[in-house]
Amino acid sequence: MTIMTILGSPRRYGNTAQVLEWIEEALRAEGHRIDRANIWEHQIGHCKESHQCRYPQSAACGTPDDAAKLFERVLDADRVLIASPVFSWGFPAPMKALLDRFYCLSGYHQDPDHAILLEDKPIGLMMTCGGDETENYEILSRVYRNMMAFFGARELGFWLIPRATTPEALGDDVRRSAAEFAARLAAD
Ligand SMILES: Cc1cc2nc3c(=O)[nH]c(=O)nc-3n(C[C@H](O)[C@H](O)[C@H](O)COP(=O)(O)O)c2cc1C
């Protein structure tokens, strides 16, 4: 299957990129195709609540930037993995902007007949953070669950890697867990 991975870190070779590479490596070894997007290489504007994506519905919105092209790749992929560092108990600004813009692809509570373009799309989330699991896991797993429900997407799993310092210090345990998480992403 094709798995689109979206790297939300500004660091092309940082902690998140390292763990993501291990996940991608394990997926490729199982014969899956990876379609990687590095979010910081794309221009993603903010959602301005124009609602132009709603009437008529489309994956494109009124902001002319790279989001529509990324949406096409999201819709084409069998599965999606968002990989991001934790910034201020949430996502770095460009990643947050893209997730806000997923509004184009999700349902619309004021119009129950509105199609949900992300309906049942399997989406996973992997995040690295500098702090402890206790201070980050609860809030971020809740954000993940709520986002998936709002998008109408299917939860593939959330994996948080705490106490990340440098890519070199991540160690064999994280590498093994990356292979396990990859298997979970690709499972039926
Ligand atoms: C602006 C900024 C905000 C951060 N906010 C948090 C935070 O809220 N909680 C946390 O545990 N770590 C936080 N961190 C640490 C990063 O999440 C951590 O270093 C992460 O592994 C960086 O990933 P990267 O190397 O892929 O960019 C923050 C780091 C930065 C630069």
The ligand as an SDF file (V2000), in Angstrom:
LIG
                    3D

 31 33  0  0  0  0  0  0  0  0999 V2000
    9.5510   25.8820   20.3620 C   0  0  0  0  0  0  0  0  0  0  0  0
    9.6470   24.5560   21.0680 C   0  0  0  0  0  0  0  0  0  0  0  0
    8.6000   24.1380   21.8730 C   0  0  0  0  0  0  0  0  0  0  0  0
    8.6680   22.9060   22.5330 C   0  0  0  0  0  0  0  0  0  0  0  0
    7.6250   22.5160   23.3200 N   0  0  0  0  0  0  0  0  0  0  0  0
    7.7040   21.3460   23.9920 C   0  0  0  0  0  0  0  0  0  0  0  0
    6.6330   20.9130   24.8280 C   0  0  0  0  0  0  0  0  0  0  0  0
    5.5940   21.5540   24.9610 O   0  0  0  0  0  0  0  0  0  0  0  0
    6.7740   19.7400   25.4940 N   0  0  0  0  0  0  0  0  0  0  0  0
    7.9270   18.9740   25.3840 C   0  0  0  0  0  0  0  0  0  0  0  0
    8.0170   17.9400   26.0420 O   0  0  0  0  0  0  0  0  0  0  0  0
    8.9300   19.3280   24.5500 N   0  0  0  0  0  0  0  0  0  0  0  0
    8.8490   20.4930   23.8600 C   0  0  0  0  0  0  0  0  0  0  0  0
    9.8670   20.8620   23.0110 N   0  0  0  0  0  0  0  0  0  0  0  0
   10.9900   19.9210   22.7460 C   0  0  0  0  0  0  0  0  0  0  0  0
   10.7780   19.1780   21.3960 C   0  0  0  0  0  0  0  0  0  0  0  0
    9.5020   18.6030   21.3130 O   0  0  0  0  0  0  0  0  0  0  0  0
   11.8170   18.0560   21.2160 C   0  0  0  0  0  0  0  0  0  0  0  0
   13.1080   18.5730   21.3260 O   0  0  0  0  0  0  0  0  0  0  0  0
   11.6170   17.3390   19.8900 C   0  0  0  0  0  0  0  0  0  0  0  0
   12.1820   16.0500   19.9410 O   0  0  0  0  0  0  0  0  0  0  0  0
   12.2380   18.1030   18.7170 C   0  0  0  0  0  0  0  0  0  0  0  0
   12.0520   17.3240   17.5580 O   0  0  0  0  0  0  0  0  0  0  0  0
   12.8660   17.5780   16.2000 P   0  0  0  0  0  0  0  0  0  0  0  0
   14.3210   17.3460   16.5090 O   0  0  0  0  0  0  0  0  0  0  0  0
   12.3300   16.5970   15.2520 O   0  0  0  0  0  0  0  0  0  0  0  0
   12.5620   18.9750   15.7760 O   0  0  0  0  0  0  0  0  0  0  0  0
    9.8200   22.0830   22.3710 C   0  0  0  0  0  0  0  0  0  0  0  0
   10.8710   22.5210   21.5450 C   0  0  0  0  0  0  0  0  0  0  0  0
   10.7900   23.7320   20.9100 C   0  0  0  0  0  0  0  0  0  0  0  0
   11.9470   24.1870   20.0320 C   0  0  0  0  0  0  0  0  0  0  0  0
  1  2  1  0
  2  3  1  0
  2 30  2  0
  3  4  2  0
  4  5  1  0
  4 28  1  0
  5  6  2  0
  6  7  1  0
  6 13  1  0
  7  8  2  0
  7  9  1  0
  9 10  1  0
 10 11  2  0
 10 12  1  0
 12 13  2  0
 13 14  1  0
 14 15  1  0
 14 28  1  0
 15 16  1  0
 16 17  1  0
 16 18  1  0
 18 19  1  0
 18 20  1  0
 20 21  1  0
 20 22  1  0
 22 23  1  0
 23 24  1  0
 24 25  2  0
 24 26  1  0
 24 27  1  0
 28 29  2  0
 29 30  1  0
 30 31  1  0
M  END
$$$$
